[in-house]
Amino acid sequence: MKRVVNRVLIVFSVILVATSVSCKKKCDLGEDATSGEIKTAVSVFSESGYITASMSPDEYLINGNSNYADNFKISKDKGITKTAVDYTEYNILCYPMTVNCFAQFDRNVLIDDENGIIKYTIKVKDCGKCEEQRYIENFVAIRAVPDSYTVTYDVDIQTVD
């Protein structure tokens, strides 16, 4: 009887180890992060996917005067309810990019009111073991700023194996 129990435990252990190894993620990249002046309680939704593909880089700051202003909604409950953007309170930043299917994002926005400059930093850890690509628009909400502000982008993509 002991032999049967031992064999069952050995078989169970081998199955457990085999499934835990085969189900392991391709890369351990950690969680996404946001910092700086990004309104983390506000989620941004475009009314159509790939909207940034039709934008020029000087249109990546969306305010009430933007040609794309009416194409966005925001949510303060992770998308359960969506409302029109109040552009007197919020602006939207975006920066489209294509990354591999497993990627981690660290987004940061700094607003320099004295010089009228917004710096949007995006650091990406990209899993090199993943061959599928995905298009990311990197929408974030920030406080409303004057139309005259200039946006600079600092983008760093690191491939991790």
PyMOL commands that set and color helices and strands:
alter all, ss='L'
color gray80, all
select helices_A, chain A and resi 2-22+51-54+57-59+69-71
alter helices_A, ss='H'
color red, helices_A
select strands_A, chain A and resi 33-36+43-46+61-62+72-75+83-84+90-93+97-100+103-112+117-127+133-136+140-143+150-160
alter strands_A, ss='S'
color yellow, strands_A
deselect
rebuild
show_as cartoon
